[in-house]
Amino acid sequence: MDDIFLLDYDTGLYRLDILKSQRVAVIGRYQAQGYLRFGVSSYDLTDELYIALANSHSIIDVDWHIMSKGRIIAKYSLMENSNVTSVTMNNRYIIVQSSAKTFN
């Protein structure tokens, strides 16, 4: 039927499939610890799949079209102790909404 993505802070991102029998099957897992937000970009969820994972200091862009092994395409840094509120992506951009407190 459809895919659901579930991010667990301790183990990573899971790709779940809801079967016609109304059971849930794990069809993919990207192991990454400590990430708080994610975004997914794909035209059809089969041929290409890209994910972006964000935590309080970095963002990683991952090519995940082969479920058994994701490949990090790029890493981006955020200001220390940033508060990431959302991650959105498409085939060209990763948009991250975040805030950070700076002190002099």
N, C-alpha and C positions, 0 to 999 in steps of 0.2 A: 504494500500500500504506500506508505510514506516513511521517510527517514526522520529520526529525531536525533539531535546532538545533545549530549549531556557532559558538562564539565565538572569533574571532581577535583578539588584542590590538591588532594594527596596522590592521586593516581593518573590524572590526565583527562583527555577528551575521548568520549565514546561515541560511536555512530551506531544507533539502534534502528532496527527495522521492525515495523508492526506487520506481522503476517496476516494473511486472510483468516487464519484460525484465531485471531486476536491474541496471539502470543507475541512476546517481544524477544527478538534475537539480536545479539551483539554481532555486528558485521565488521567492526573496525575499532581499533583503540590506538590513540597516539599518546605514548607515555611522556608526561611532562608534569613536574611537580611545582606547585606554588603559583599557578596562574589563576586569575580571578575573573577575567572576561575573555570572550572569543567572538570571532566573526567567521562566516563561511561564504565562499564565493564559488559558484558553479553554474553552468548553463543547464546541465541535465543530471547532475549528481552521479554520472557514471564515467564519462571519458576524462573529465578533469575536475579536480576538487582542491581548492586552496583554503587554508585556514589561517587566521591570525590569532595569536594568543597574547594576552597582556597581563602584566602584574604591576607592582608599584614602581618599577624602575626600567622595564624594558618591554618590547614588543617583538615577537618573532613571526615571520611570514613563512608558511610551510606548504610545499607542494605535496598533497596527500592523495593523489589519484591512485597510487598503489597502496592499498590498505595495510599491508604488512610492514611497510617502511616509508615513513614520511621523510622528506628532504627539506632541510631549512634553506630557504632562498635568501632571506635577509634578516638582519637583526637591527632594531632601532632602540636608541636609548631615550629614556624620559628623565626628567629631573627627579632627584632622590625623593622618596616617599610621596610620589604622585598618587592621587586618587583617581583611578580610571573609572568613568561612569558608563562608557559604551565603546564598543568596537564594531565598526561597519566596514564592509569592503565590497568592491566589485572587481571587474577584470583589470582595472587600471590603478585603483587607489585603495589605501587603507585609511580610514578616518577614525581617529581616536579622540574622544572627548575626555579630557582630564584636567585636573587642577593640582597645584602644588603650593605649599607654603614656603616662602623664602625669608630668610632672616639675614640681617646685616651684622 
